[in-house]
Amino acid sequence: MADGVIAHEEVLRHVYAFLQAYGYKNALLALQNESRVPFNTIDVVEPKELTEQNASVTSTSPAGLERSVLEGQWHTVLANYVDSLLLPMEVLFDLYEHIFVELLTLQGFVHAARAFFTNSPIFVAMKKSSLARYARLQQLLDSHKNIFLDEMNKHGNGGVSIEVKEKREALLRTLQEAINWNTEPYNGFLPAALWRLQNDLDGNHRSTKNPSLKRERPDDFSASSLVSSALFLHYPLECPKNIRRKIVFDNAERPISCVHTLLPNAADKEQMFTALIVGKTDGTVDFLDVDSASSVGSSVGHTDGVLSIALDAAEESSATWVAVGYRDGCVKIYNAETRKLVRRFSQVHTSGVKSLVFAGVRNPVLSGHHSWVVSGSFDGAIQLLDIREGKALQRIADAHHSNYVLSICILAGKTGGLVTAGNNGTLCFWSISATGLRQAGPARTLRTIDASLKEAIPTCLLPVEDKESEGEVLVLTRGQRALLLSVRFTDDITNPVVILMRSSICTPRPVYAGCVRVIETPALAAPLLSLFLTDREGTILLYNVEMSWRLGGETAGGGCRMELRPADESSIVVVDHGEKVEDLNLVNVLGKSNSLLAFSPSLSAMYLLSWN
């Protein structure tokens, strides 16, 4: 556990305390059920503490629990003590069975016992998990249905037997072991505030003495110092709501594609800066410094507009290369540091280059860069371009039955494959060999992966890129769905590619674009995939998907996480622009301070959004 990070369970306990203090009983129980982290804490409220102002507050104490159980006041036990607890099902089965038996045999309330047995969710769960036990109680209930009421009342007026008393005492001991009693009033501290009381802003401990609950306010304390949950928990809890900077272009120049990378400073090669490489509608590619939003060095140009950009950073210390696809079907590769042209492929497509990626083995002759560029176009063809030879190595004319190739994605990790999305609603999977691309199995419609996606069109493929990634890709559709898939190639001729659906993301409106980022946080056992998506109105949506399948064991095999609603939404770009933006794109910009870049061919400005 990293310094200054509170464990996942500890954060939940503070949230539990808040929910209990302010009476959110349903939310408290729902959170316990979902997290499976029990709270089982009851505030001690003695009768002498109740005044006219809080007369409606129920008295709860260890003595009150003992008295209620031993006297058989089961309505008090359930309402005041048990309903808010996350107890093992076996304990609940024992408790509810004993209450049922007392209602039926000790007190003679046949109708009440039948209603309790029929309507309680605990007995429904018992029927599913312990059918023999449920059947025994059902038989006991049926055996009493023909007994006259007078006989039952006569039987029920007797004293409590030794057996019943012993059972009550056993239940009391079980509940006492499960319940934690709290005598301290709720102080309102949440995890971030507690951590800041014990640490300075740099994460160093203020002193070695035991921490005190006394609130020590630093001289420069402000409310804004507590609003850094994204940094504190190491992953974003909300969309960025501040416009850090607007980068404005001329009306004739609109940004259409953008990537970011680290480039050396011209004055000092040892110093790196975060650069935005922006392709525009007039064919110009600009290189901008994120911090100053100013151009760095010269731009590169072309006679037609830019459609797509891809980066290739060599494993060695050589320069980053950038591949640019244009509307006229040309592909150019530049050295991002010197702006020099590395290779030109003239009109390899008869229409615009919609998507392109670097692929193939790394070639020492090319200073450790990839050997190929794979491009997809509106002409329906996929081209495999050999950078060293400067020519097309392979052309696949009908990859998607001559429909548009909308997106191309390299699968990270040892998978070593490639995925393409076509306008006919299909995904094609390609293995990469020394001789070129080979299709692995037939084209797959999204319906074959998820039956609910009947006519869905995959529009954008976003690779999940981190050191643990193995063929994970996010598929955006033209509708209100996105799929997170794991792809694995096999040597089986009958089933050359295995596709597992890891998560299904539902958006409130049709999705357009997005960006992904894998975050390792000490607060969670599994890494977190943060997804920022945009819809057709220009709203930014945040989804955090816990990648539990990476933990191995049983969790790795199956199960699809359903994300039904975003963690947060933001319309900051729409509000600033004054109307909806149907084609808003996003790029994660990682640097001194993480930001989110929003841009669109419909806008003459790019928005650098931040949380601070």
DOPA-657336 format. One line per field, with one value per residue (C-alpha): residue in one letter; chain; x, y, z. Coordinates in steps of 0.001 Angstrom, whole numbers, plus 500000, padded with zeros to 6 digits. Each point is the difference from the previous one (the first is absolute). Last residue first. Layout:
residues N
residuo	[a / ...]
cadena	[A / ...]
X	[X / ...]
Y	[Y / ...]
Z	[Z / ...]
end
This chain:
residues 612
residuo	[n / w / s / l / l / y / m / a / s / l / s / p / s / f / a / l / l / s / n / s / k / g / l / v / n / v / l / n / l / d / e / v / k / e / g / h / d / v / v / v / i / s / s / e / d / a / p / r / l / e / m / r / c / g / g / g / a / t / e / g / g / l / r / w / s / m / e / v / n / y / l / l / i / t / g / e / r / d / t / l / f / l / s / l / l / p / a / a / l / a / p / t / e / i / v / r / v / c / g / a / y / v / p / r / p / t / c / i / s / s / r / m / l / i / v / v / p / n / t / i / d / d / t / f / r / v / s / l / l / l / a / r / q / g / r / t / l / v / l / v / e / g / e / s / e / k / d / e / v / p / l / l / c / t / p / i / a / e / k / l / s / a / d / i / t / r / l / t / r / a / p / g / a / q / r / l / g / t / a / s / i / s / w / f / c / l / t / g / n / n / g / a / t / v / l / g / g / t / k / g / a / l / i / c / i / s / l / v / y / n / s / h / h / a / d / a / i / r / q / l / a / k / g / e / r / i / d / l / l / q / i / a / g / d / f / s / g / s / v / v / w / s / h / h / g / s / l / v / p / n / r / v / g / a / f / v / l / s / k / v / g / s / t / h / v / q / s / f / r / r / v / l / k / r / t / e / a / n / y / i / k / v / c / g / d / r / y / g / v / a / v / w / t / a / s / s / e / e / a / a / d / l / a / i / s / l / v / g / d / t / h / g / v / s / s / g / v / s / s / a / s / d / v / d / l / f / d / v / t / g / d / t / k / g / v / i / l / a / t / f / m / q / e / k / d / a / a / n / p / l / l / t / h / v / c / s / i / p / r / e / a / n / d / f / v / i / k / r / r / i / n / k / p / c / e / l / p / y / h / l / f / l / a / s / s / v / l / s / s / a / s / f / d / d / p / r / e / r / k / l / s / p / n / k / t / s / r / h / n / g / d / l / d / n / q / l / r / w / l / a / a / p / l / f / g / n / y / p / e / t / n / w / n / i / a / e / q / l / t / r / l / l / a / e / r / k / e / k / v / e / i / s / v / g / g / n / g / h / k / n / m / e / d / l / f / i / n / k / h / s / d / l / l / q / q / l / r / a / y / r / a / l / s / s / k / k / m / a / v / f / i / p / s / n / t / f / f / a / r / a / a / h / v / f / g / q / l / t / l / l / e / v / f / i / h / e / y / l / d / f / l / v / e / m / p / l / l / l / s / d / v / y / n / a / l / v / t / h / w / q / g / e / l / v / s / r / e / l / g / a / p / s / t / s / t / v / s / a / n / q / e / t / l / e / k / p / e / v / v / d / i / t / n / f / p / v / r / s / e / n / q / l / a / l / l / a / n / k / y / g / y / a / q / l / f / a / y / v / h / r / l / v / e / e / h / a / i / v / g / d / a / m]
cadena	[A / A / A / A / A / A / A / A / A / A / A / A / A / A / A / A / A / A / A / A / A / A / A / A / A / A / A / A / A / A / A / A / A / A / A / A / A / A / A / A / A / A / A / A / A / A / A / A / A / A / A / A / A / A / A / A / A / A / A / A / A / A / A / A / A / A / A / A / A / A / A / A / A / A / A / A / A / A / A / A / A / A / A / A / A / A / A / A / A / A / A / A / A / A / A / A / A / A / A / A / A / A / A / A / A / A / A / A / A / A / A / A / A / A / A / A / A / A / A / A / A / A / A / A / A / A / A / A / A / A / A / A / A / A / A / A / A / A / A / A / A / A / A / A / A / A / A / A / A / A / A / A / A / A / A / A / A / A / A / A / A / A / A / A / A / A / A / A / A / A / A / A / A / A / A / A / A / A / A / A / A / A / A / A / A / A / A / A / A / A / A / A / A / A / A / A / A / A / A / A / A / A / A / A / A / A / A / A / A / A / A / A / A / A / A / A / A / A / A / A / A / A / A / A / A / A / A / A / A / A / A / A / A / A / A / A / A / A / A / A / A / A / A / A / A / A / A / A / A / A / A / A / A / A / A / A / A / A / A / A / A / A / A / A / A / A / A / A / A / A / A / A / A / A / A / A / A / A / A / A / A / A / A / A / A / A / A / A / A / A / A / A / A / A / A / A / A / A / A / A / A / A / A / A / A / A / A / A / A / A / A / A / A / A / A / A / A / A / A / A / A / A / A / A / A / A / A / A / A / A / A / A / A / A / A / A / A / A / A / A / A / A / A / A / A / A / A / A / A / A / A / A / A / A / A / A / A / A / A / A / A / A / A / A / A / A / A / A / A / A / A / A / A / A / A / A / A / A / A / A / A / A / A / A / A / A / A / A / A / A / A / A / A / A / A / A / A / A / A / A / A / A / A / A / A / A / A / A / A / A / A / A / A / A / A / A / A / A / A / A / A / A / A / A / A / A / A / A / A / A / A / A / A / A / A / A / A / A / A / A / A / A / A / A / A / A / A / A / A / A / A / A / A / A / A / A / A / A / A / A / A / A / A / A / A / A / A / A / A / A / A / A / A / A / A / A / A / A / A / A / A / A / A / A / A / A / A / A / A / A / A / A / A / A / A / A / A / A / A / A / A / A / A / A / A / A / A / A / A / A / A / A / A / A / A / A / A / A / A / A / A / A / A / A / A / A / A / A / A / A / A / A / A / A / A / A / A / A / A / A / A / A / A / A / A / A / A / A / A / A / A / A / A / A / A / A / A / A / A / A / A / A / A / A / A / A / A / A / A / A / A / A / A / A / A / A / A / A / A / A / A / A / A / A / A / A / A / A / A / A / A / A / A / A / A / A / A / A / A / A / A / A / A / A / A / A / A / A / A / A / A / A]
X	[492245 / 498103 / 501208 / 498698 / 502116 / 497428 / 500857 / 498694 / 498535 / 497237 / 498064 / 503075 / 499928 / 502267 / 500096 / 503331 / 499855 / 502615 / 502485 / 502320 / 503749 / 499260 / 497316 / 497607 / 497116 / 498418 / 496322 / 497910 / 496749 / 498015 / 496395 / 500781 / 496888 / 499620 / 501445 / 503671 / 500789 / 496959 / 500627 / 503639 / 499094 / 497262 / 501304 / 498785 / 500943 / 500202 / 498206 / 496975 / 499303 / 503517 / 499462 / 502987 / 500173 / 500708 / 502548 / 503340 / 502277 / 497913 / 500383 / 503754 / 501725 / 499921 / 499862 / 496292 / 499347 / 500655 / 497914 / 498263 / 499831 / 497655 / 500040 / 497763 / 500760 / 496968 / 500444 / 496483 / 500891 / 501593 / 503545 / 501843 / 502645 / 500828 / 502073 / 501120 / 500866 / 502642 / 498981 / 500618 / 498643 / 501112 / 503619 / 499036 / 501330 / 498306 / 499368 / 498992 / 497398 / 498873 / 496664 / 497879 / 496391 / 497530 / 496234 / 498246 / 499602 / 503042 / 500102 / 503400 / 500362 / 503055 / 502330 / 498688 / 502314 / 501124 / 502037 / 501620 / 501105 / 497008 / 499873 / 503656 / 501100 / 503383 / 498467 / 499622 / 498677 / 497671 / 498647 / 497039 / 498587 / 496739 / 498384 / 496294 / 497595 / 500040 / 502680 / 502252 / 503214 / 502194 / 502521 / 502949 / 501892 / 502534 / 502164 / 500644 / 502238 / 502622 / 497379 / 498055 / 496280 / 499374 / 497144 / 497983 / 497490 / 496843 / 498656 / 496492 / 497179 / 497161 / 499059 / 502115 / 497983 / 501604 / 503439 / 503008 / 498145 / 497912 / 503170 / 500524 / 503068 / 502042 / 501165 / 502961 / 503433 / 500779 / 503658 / 502108 / 503534 / 502975 / 501773 / 496731 / 497189 / 496674 / 496887 / 496565 / 497093 / 497116 / 496715 / 497197 / 500091 / 501878 / 503051 / 502114 / 503554 / 501885 / 503727 / 502102 / 503033 / 498229 / 503214 / 498996 / 497972 / 497503 / 500527 / 496815 / 498570 / 496827 / 497297 / 500920 / 497205 / 498193 / 501551 / 498817 / 501740 / 503506 / 499230 / 503119 / 502734 / 503233 / 503434 / 503591 / 499259 / 503228 / 502703 / 502380 / 500856 / 496517 / 498155 / 496326 / 497231 / 496862 / 496413 / 497331 / 496386 / 500458 / 499225 / 503427 / 502022 / 503761 / 502578 / 503484 / 502926 / 503496 / 499587 / 502721 / 503278 / 502262 / 498400 / 502884 / 499505 / 496469 / 497267 / 497605 / 496687 / 497516 / 499548 / 496358 / 497625 / 496395 / 497658 / 502404 / 497858 / 499181 / 501782 / 502574 / 503767 / 499901 / 503675 / 501818 / 502611 / 502786 / 502180 / 499040 / 501899 / 498147 / 503260 / 498411 / 496830 / 501860 / 497314 / 498098 / 497621 / 496944 / 498027 / 496373 / 498822 / 498414 / 503284 / 501551 / 502892 / 502627 / 502047 / 503453 / 501606 / 503750 / 502649 / 500850 / 499181 / 496572 / 498766 / 496891 / 497522 / 497059 / 496832 / 498000 / 496759 / 497901 / 502276 / 498861 / 501486 / 503030 / 502324 / 501798 / 502540 / 500249 / 503214 / 501403 / 497881 / 496638 / 498511 / 497466 / 502395 / 499690 / 498876 / 502815 / 498678 / 501140 / 497773 / 499074 / 498572 / 497696 / 497365 / 497646 / 502496 / 502297 / 501182 / 503078 / 499771 / 503311 / 500859 / 503489 / 503335 / 503251 / 503187 / 500009 / 500329 / 499207 / 497825 / 498168 / 499663 / 496578 / 497465 / 496809 / 496430 / 497620 / 497503 / 497638 / 497478 / 501067 / 498415 / 501919 / 498064 / 498466 / 503436 / 500952 / 499413 / 501595 / 497806 / 501642 / 499283 / 496280 / 498726 / 497431 / 502122 / 497719 / 499532 / 501428 / 503303 / 502613 / 502899 / 497713 / 501601 / 500654 / 496423 / 498695 / 501647 / 497369 / 501362 / 502447 / 497146 / 498443 / 503054 / 502751 / 503002 / 500610 / 499518 / 496878 / 500455 / 496731 / 500320 / 499695 / 503586 / 502700 / 502600 / 503259 / 502482 / 499289 / 498688 / 500282 / 501076 / 497409 / 500967 / 496859 / 500817 / 498910 / 497945 / 497208 / 500067 / 499317 / 496993 / 498589 / 500426 / 498424 / 496848 / 499700 / 496483 / 500538 / 497304 / 499426 / 502105 / 498239 / 500174 / 499078 / 501248 / 497518 / 500879 / 501153 / 496987 / 497702 / 501371 / 499866 / 496373 / 499064 / 501451 / 498120 / 496740 / 500559 / 500684 / 496808 / 497991 / 501344 / 499293 / 496363 / 498311 / 496793 / 496612 / 497507 / 500891 / 498429 / 496706 / 500185 / 500647 / 497101 / 497689 / 501135 / 499184 / 502799 / 499481 / 502830 / 502512 / 501473 / 500332 / 502313 / 502253 / 500112 / 501057 / 502676 / 501363 / 499830 / 502081 / 502681 / 500096 / 500168 / 503070 / 501377 / 496972 / 497269 / 502156 / 500303 / 496208 / 499884 / 502289 / 497930 / 497084 / 496551 / 498905 / 501488 / 498968 / 496519 / 499659 / 501304 / 497561 / 497116 / 501006 / 500535 / 500082 / 502437 / 502423 / 499395 / 499528 / 501424 / 502811 / 500831 / 500111 / 502238 / 502345 / 500129 / 500689 / 502968 / 501522 / 499639 / 501465 / 503052 / 500382 / 499660 / 503010 / 499087 / 500153 / 498272 / 497433 / 496945 / 501445 / 500016 / 497073 / 497391 / 500888 / 500648 / 497078 / 497557 / 501496 / 499119 / 500672 / 500841 / 503566 / 500522 / 498569 / 501800 / 503363 / 499616 / 499009 / 502981 / 502339 / 498443 / 497447 / 497300 / 498121 / 500075 / 496495 / 500513 / 502856 / 498875 / 497982 / 503083 / 501546 / 503350 / 498417 / 498668 / 503559 / 501079 / 502975 / 500722 / 499884 / 502834 / 499581 / 502114 / 500474 / 502126 / 498061 / 500402 / 496553 / 498114 / 501740 / 499236 / 496332 / 499716 / 501410 / 497960 / 496814 / 500897 / 500904 / 499344 / 502559 / 502342 / 499588 / 500956 / 503018 / 501197 / 499644 / 502034 / 502726 / 499843 / 500198 / 503190 / 501505 / 499065 / 501741 / 503167 / 501012 / 502843 / 502530 / 502963 / 499477 / 498558]
Y	[521866 / 497191 / 500934 / 500587 / 501072 / 501118 / 500198 / 502900 / 500575 / 497533 / 497773 / 497889 / 499193 / 500220 / 498995 / 499478 / 498494 / 500957 / 498447 / 502451 / 499745 / 497803 / 497683 / 501249 / 497580 / 500784 / 500635 / 500602 / 501972 / 499286 / 501018 / 503235 / 501514 / 503757 / 502981 / 499153 / 500510 / 498049 / 497212 / 499726 / 499827 / 497429 / 497609 / 496600 / 497777 / 496366 / 499012 / 497685 / 496363 / 498594 / 496254 / 497830 / 496811 / 496698 / 497485 / 498370 / 502430 / 500366 / 496336 / 500193 / 503024 / 503551 / 501392 / 499207 / 502577 / 502921 / 502506 / 502242 / 503737 / 501815 / 503737 / 501713 / 503224 / 501646 / 501246 / 499233 / 496873 / 498440 / 500225 / 497313 / 500143 / 496507 / 499296 / 496375 / 499073 / 497508 / 497173 / 499854 / 503488 / 502823 / 499605 / 501449 / 498883 / 502012 / 498843 / 502835 / 500221 / 502598 / 500786 / 500521 / 500237 / 498333 / 500066 / 501271 / 498718 / 497737 / 496279 / 498386 / 496230 / 498514 / 497033 / 498453 / 497119 / 499333 / 496930 / 499979 / 497074 / 497771 / 497141 / 500420 / 499878 / 501700 / 502734 / 503790 / 501819 / 502990 / 501571 / 502290 / 503164 / 500845 / 503404 / 500659 / 502839 / 499805 / 500544 / 497593 / 500372 / 496915 / 500052 / 497647 / 497537 / 497705 / 499269 / 503120 / 499634 / 502602 / 502530 / 500783 / 499363 / 500564 / 502251 / 498846 / 502436 / 499706 / 496515 / 499872 / 498437 / 498232 / 497342 / 500940 / 498088 / 496706 / 501154 / 498446 / 498533 / 503195 / 502043 / 498494 / 497861 / 499688 / 496439 / 498361 / 501469 / 502149 / 499937 / 503156 / 500196 / 497812 / 500060 / 499239 / 502081 / 498399 / 501830 / 500265 / 501522 / 501768 / 500433 / 502565 / 500661 / 503253 / 497980 / 499629 / 498634 / 498021 / 499183 / 497358 / 499535 / 498251 / 500269 / 503417 / 502711 / 499417 / 502500 / 501829 / 501079 / 502076 / 500891 / 497821 / 500974 / 497162 / 497895 / 496737 / 500829 / 498840 / 500375 / 501581 / 498569 / 501471 / 498735 / 501284 / 503552 / 501883 / 502034 / 497081 / 500833 / 501206 / 496992 / 500948 / 497448 / 501436 / 499262 / 500784 / 501145 / 503213 / 501955 / 498951 / 497797 / 500263 / 497603 / 501493 / 497635 / 499321 / 501284 / 502311 / 498819 / 502406 / 499109 / 497657 / 498447 / 498943 / 499568 / 497262 / 500784 / 502796 / 503788 / 501068 / 501701 / 501185 / 501862 / 500396 / 501895 / 498543 / 498282 / 498570 / 499628 / 503537 / 500810 / 498160 / 502407 / 499054 / 501625 / 503647 / 502286 / 501708 / 499780 / 498734 / 498322 / 498213 / 499770 / 497217 / 500845 / 498149 / 501087 / 499097 / 503490 / 500636 / 499549 / 497485 / 501136 / 497777 / 501434 / 498780 / 500486 / 500566 / 497492 / 499102 / 496333 / 498458 / 502069 / 502151 / 499516 / 502380 / 500015 / 502786 / 500016 / 502150 / 502868 / 502312 / 500302 / 501672 / 499078 / 501748 / 499705 / 502485 / 501634 / 500076 / 500044 / 501715 / 501544 / 498530 / 500972 / 496887 / 497653 / 500943 / 499767 / 498211 / 500819 / 497757 / 501935 / 498430 / 502774 / 497877 / 499739 / 497398 / 500861 / 498564 / 501072 / 500074 / 499330 / 501340 / 498288 / 501511 / 498115 / 501426 / 503528 / 502921 / 497978 / 498298 / 496278 / 498553 / 498114 / 498895 / 501065 / 499090 / 502054 / 499681 / 502371 / 503419 / 502797 / 502518 / 502308 / 501817 / 500665 / 497989 / 500511 / 497949 / 500431 / 499391 / 498537 / 499794 / 498619 / 497258 / 496884 / 496966 / 498415 / 497286 / 499910 / 497445 / 500211 / 500119 / 503196 / 501519 / 499640 / 500821 / 503384 / 502213 / 500262 / 502776 / 501946 / 500635 / 501928 / 499492 / 502283 / 500329 / 496303 / 498932 / 497399 / 498119 / 497949 / 496336 / 499546 / 498095 / 498303 / 501889 / 499675 / 503400 / 501689 / 496866 / 500578 / 499603 / 503198 / 501835 / 499290 / 496820 / 499002 / 502558 / 499596 / 496289 / 500581 / 502569 / 497662 / 497114 / 501809 / 501714 / 500967 / 499475 / 497344 / 499687 / 497422 / 497067 / 497571 / 496362 / 497344 / 497215 / 496499 / 498498 / 501406 / 498594 / 496473 / 500213 / 501147 / 497161 / 497481 / 501651 / 499846 / 496298 / 499300 / 501802 / 498033 / 496684 / 500988 / 500604 / 503383 / 499973 / 498875 / 502238 / 498594 / 496609 / 501513 / 502454 / 497156 / 497946 / 502976 / 500670 / 496500 / 497972 / 499358 / 502251 / 498755 / 497058 / 502163 / 502415 / 497180 / 498562 / 503380 / 500212 / 496590 / 500956 / 503134 / 497975 / 497482 / 502800 / 501677 / 502396 / 500945 / 499491 / 501713 / 503068 / 500209 / 499478 / 502988 / 502101 / 499830 / 499895 / 496366 / 499051 / 503244 / 499790 / 496363 / 500819 / 502896 / 497756 / 497250 / 502259 / 497267 / 501772 / 497159 / 497728 / 502224 / 503347 / 498301 / 497754 / 502960 / 502022 / 497003 / 499501 / 503703 / 499976 / 496730 / 501004 / 503433 / 498391 / 497648 / 502936 / 501719 / 503419 / 503351 / 502162 / 502801 / 497773 / 498205 / 502497 / 502396 / 498464 / 496319 / 499909 / 502309 / 497849 / 496954 / 500983 / 496450 / 500972 / 498658 / 501698 / 503390 / 500144 / 499100 / 502529 / 502722 / 499215 / 500259 / 503373 / 501528 / 502543 / 501109 / 503658 / 501513 / 501805 / 501947 / 503547 / 499003 / 498364 / 496546 / 499552 / 498287 / 497248 / 499045 / 500277 / 497800 / 500280 / 496675 / 498640 / 496992 / 501567 / 497005 / 500101 / 498035 / 503037 / 499677 / 498818 / 502498 / 502844 / 498978 / 499846 / 503479 / 501426 / 498622 / 501353 / 503528 / 501410 / 502781 / 498302 / 496625 / 501281 / 501883 / 497012 / 497734 / 502457 / 499860 / 496209 / 499920 / 502046 / 497558 / 497028 / 501505 / 500715 / 503593 / 501357 / 502335 / 497709 / 497278 / 496655]
Z	[488942 / 498227 / 496519 / 496487 / 497023 / 497460 / 496291 / 497951 / 496527 / 500687 / 497598 / 499246 / 503740 / 503021 / 503666 / 501779 / 503490 / 502536 / 502385 / 501705 / 499474 / 497007 / 498687 / 497326 / 499431 / 496626 / 499263 / 496869 / 499623 / 496834 / 500778 / 501830 / 501571 / 500212 / 501882 / 499596 / 503693 / 501160 / 497493 / 501073 / 503713 / 499508 / 502672 / 501175 / 502947 / 501109 / 496824 / 500017 / 499192 / 500181 / 499690 / 500877 / 497965 / 501658 / 499019 / 500528 / 501764 / 503126 / 500864 / 500316 / 498512 / 501335 / 496465 / 499700 / 502748 / 497657 / 502001 / 497465 / 500735 / 497607 / 499325 / 497434 / 498101 / 498389 / 496435 / 498764 / 498035 / 503065 / 501296 / 501943 / 502734 / 501166 / 503105 / 500181 / 503575 / 501044 / 502340 / 503749 / 500574 / 502328 / 498931 / 496585 / 496628 / 497255 / 496431 / 497657 / 497274 / 497463 / 498395 / 496916 / 498786 / 502370 / 499470 / 503159 / 503575 / 499583 / 500784 / 500500 / 499633 / 501658 / 499609 / 496786 / 499130 / 496420 / 499035 / 496545 / 497841 / 500828 / 497477 / 499054 / 503643 / 500327 / 502139 / 499923 / 503069 / 500145 / 503191 / 499402 / 501580 / 498267 / 499509 / 499676 / 499273 / 496214 / 497370 / 501847 / 501977 / 500383 / 502856 / 499475 / 502175 / 498301 / 503024 / 502060 / 503049 / 499000 / 498935 / 496844 / 499702 / 496289 / 498840 / 496980 / 498478 / 497903 / 500654 / 498444 / 502038 / 498174 / 502562 / 502991 / 502634 / 498933 / 501147 / 498258 / 497007 / 499844 / 499717 / 496570 / 499533 / 496798 / 499437 / 501704 / 500538 / 496953 / 499026 / 499873 / 498644 / 499135 / 503361 / 501778 / 501469 / 500915 / 498894 / 501581 / 498082 / 501738 / 498182 / 499872 / 496247 / 500657 / 500917 / 503115 / 499903 / 502645 / 500047 / 501605 / 502194 / 502859 / 502015 / 501286 / 498290 / 497210 / 497176 / 498980 / 496663 / 499561 / 497484 / 497035 / 497615 / 498244 / 497226 / 501573 / 503288 / 499098 / 496302 / 498512 / 502184 / 498626 / 501046 / 499914 / 498883 / 499326 / 501713 / 500443 / 503624 / 500911 / 498553 / 499681 / 500658 / 498419 / 501041 / 497418 / 500325 / 497986 / 503180 / 501166 / 502297 / 500508 / 501443 / 500398 / 500018 / 501314 / 503540 / 501275 / 501519 / 498165 / 496626 / 499111 / 503438 / 498924 / 502577 / 498976 / 498337 / 500604 / 500057 / 499804 / 497544 / 499820 / 497637 / 497081 / 497474 / 496597 / 497117 / 502392 / 499625 / 498677 / 500503 / 502773 / 501389 / 502413 / 502663 / 499425 / 502344 / 502849 / 502056 / 503220 / 498700 / 497198 / 497364 / 498210 / 497161 / 498700 / 496938 / 499261 / 498978 / 503409 / 501844 / 502406 / 502205 / 501603 / 502880 / 500941 / 503396 / 500038 / 500957 / 503593 / 499533 / 500447 / 497069 / 500430 / 497163 / 499804 / 497874 / 498322 / 497983 / 497648 / 498953 / 497218 / 496535 / 498420 / 502841 / 502838 / 502780 / 502869 / 501182 / 503494 / 503131 / 499590 / 503135 / 502413 / 502832 / 502170 / 497233 / 497616 / 496449 / 496835 / 497029 / 497056 / 497063 / 497413 / 500092 / 502135 / 502818 / 501549 / 503502 / 501682 / 503632 / 501836 / 503623 / 500661 / 500511 / 501289 / 499168 / 496479 / 501381 / 497692 / 497595 / 502873 / 499534 / 499081 / 502117 / 498265 / 499256 / 497194 / 497998 / 497057 / 498395 / 501242 / 497927 / 497941 / 497666 / 502977 / 501434 / 503058 / 503741 / 502776 / 503065 / 503372 / 503427 / 499409 / 503302 / 500666 / 499472 / 500196 / 503398 / 502217 / 498167 / 501137 / 502434 / 503058 / 501274 / 496606 / 498751 / 503466 / 499925 / 501543 / 503532 / 499161 / 498392 / 503384 / 501095 / 502520 / 499550 / 503722 / 500606 / 501900 / 502710 / 500592 / 503168 / 499131 / 501063 / 498215 / 502192 / 499988 / 497157 / 498522 / 496872 / 497920 / 496412 / 497173 / 498198 / 501141 / 503657 / 501674 / 503056 / 499718 / 496213 / 500342 / 502215 / 497581 / 497052 / 501900 / 501223 / 503375 / 501064 / 503729 / 500604 / 503740 / 501859 / 501701 / 497097 / 500537 / 497608 / 499309 / 498768 / 503319 / 501844 / 497319 / 500426 / 503798 / 499856 / 497640 / 502470 / 502884 / 498049 / 499252 / 503666 / 500989 / 497427 / 501316 / 503602 / 499112 / 499965 / 501988 / 498736 / 498239 / 496569 / 500496 / 501096 / 497125 / 497574 / 501354 / 499776 / 496391 / 498843 / 498455 / 496285 / 498746 / 502562 / 498059 / 496899 / 501832 / 501211 / 496469 / 498632 / 502694 / 498978 / 496312 / 500643 / 501774 / 497162 / 497406 / 501435 / 497367 / 497906 / 502607 / 502622 / 497770 / 499788 / 503765 / 500481 / 497585 / 502494 / 498419 / 500311 / 503376 / 501706 / 498495 / 501132 / 503479 / 500304 / 498924 / 502416 / 503015 / 502649 / 502333 / 500711 / 497018 / 496963 / 500977 / 501922 / 497023 / 497605 / 502323 / 500341 / 496234 / 499468 / 502368 / 498776 / 496325 / 500744 / 501597 / 497021 / 497599 / 501538 / 501417 / 498214 / 502603 / 499567 / 500492 / 503046 / 502880 / 500192 / 497678 / 500349 / 503740 / 500764 / 497997 / 501707 / 503545 / 501244 / 503574 / 499739 / 496619 / 500958 / 503366 / 498492 / 497195 / 502465 / 502209 / 497025 / 499126 / 497644 / 500883 / 496914 / 498976 / 499782 / 503307 / 498475 / 500798 / 503071 / 501466 / 499733 / 501747 / 503009 / 497728 / 498974 / 496367 / 499117 / 496298 / 498178 / 497889 / 497723 / 497231 / 497742 / 496811 / 497382 / 497682 / 498417 / 503083 / 502259 / 497595 / 499815 / 503803 / 500469 / 497114 / 501554 / 503436 / 498924 / 503478 / 500179 / 502466 / 498314 / 496570 / 501384 / 502018 / 496964 / 497916 / 502636 / 499993 / 496205 / 500005 / 502487 / 497817 / 496959 / 501951 / 500659 / 497912 / 501611 / 499554 / 497416 / 501040]
end
